[in-house]
Amino acid sequence: MSDAAQPTAAEVRAAAEAVKTALDRHLAAVERRSGEDDPAVYEAFNQLAAAAEVYDELLYDRYDEVTPFEIPGADDSLPPYAGPEEPNAISVLIRRDYAVAEPQRLLAQAQRVEAVEYDGGAGEEAAATVHGSLGVLFGEFEPDEIASRHKEFGLEEGDSTLWVTAADEPAEPGEWLEAPFEQADPQRVVCRFDVSAVFDEDVSDDIDEEDDLEFGRAEAEDGDEDLEPLDAER
């Protein structure tokens, strides 16, 4: 990068001040949180992540130096909320992924539904295939019920996400049905909730690591001079 394109010392200082301000706002939001998933805390986290990223980039460009910390998920976080302060309408966007773990169980459940629907008569052809059975089950049960009973239907849960987005006015009937997620604006997301096995694995790894370290300390207190140090994989 040429000297002309480098940020000034004043720009770096201003970015550092922005990080300090974002830290104060994040702490204040945490102190005032109204619940486990308070959107104000989520928004403050995103603002802190964005400010830290800007500071880190300017610091590197100006001084060839980096910060010693990283905010998890900063690269994947949503931009700051830019929607209406008092939304007149909202949209709830949900995606849930499943693996068809037991096709025969899926087929059997769909065939039971079809048998009841047609009282043992004709019309059970849809439940003869996996894709037809999926149509039968999702046509019969609400998505939340399938989520709670997925194992009964031979399904295995994958990742899921739920976005609540703000709107100025309710959409016209039939307006978005052909492309339900196409107009989702990340800057209008009021709150977002993600569920992933990746998070569970991280927590499990941390718990296992803590257990191993506690075990190592207990052994050391017993006076085992031959105890090898335990490596904490991170």
C-alpha positions, 0 to 999 in steps of 0.5 A: 500500500502506498503512503498516500493510501495509508490511513492517517494517525488521526483516523486510527485514533478515531477508530480506537475511540469508536471501539471504546464507545462500542465497548461501553454500549455493549456493557450497558446493553448486557447490564440492562438485558431483558432476557437471554436473547435480548436483541439490544445485546445482539445489536451491541455485539454486532456494533462492537464487532464492526468497530473492532474490525475497522480498527484492526484494519486501520491499525494494520494499514498504518502501523503494520500491527494487529490487535491481540483479540478477535470477536467470534462470529464477527465475519458472519454477523449481521450489519447494524439494524437500520429498520423502522424504530416502531415496525408496523409489521414483521416477517418471521423467516425460518429454515430447518434442515433435516437428513432423511436418516431412516427412509423406511420409517418415513415411508411407514409414517406417511403410509399410516397417514394415508391409510387414515386419510383414505380409510384403507382405500385407493389414493395411497400412491404418494406414500410409496416414495420418499419425496411423496412421503415428505409431502404427505407428512408436511401436509398433515403436520405443522412444521413445529410438530415435525421438529418436535417429533422428527425422530418418529418420522425418520429424520435427523436434525441439522442446522436451523435459523430464525430471523425476525425482520421488520417491515413498514407495512404488511405485505399484500396477499400473495405478494412474496409467495413465489420467492419468500426469502429473496427480499430479506434485508439483513439491516432490517433483522430485529433478532436472529436465533441460530441452532447448529451442531457446531455450537454443541460440539464447541461446548462439549469440547470445552467441557471435556477439556475442563474435565481433563484439566481438573483430572490432571490437577487432582492427579498432581495433588496426589504426588504422582511425579511421573504425570505427563502434562495434559495438552489442551487442544484449542 
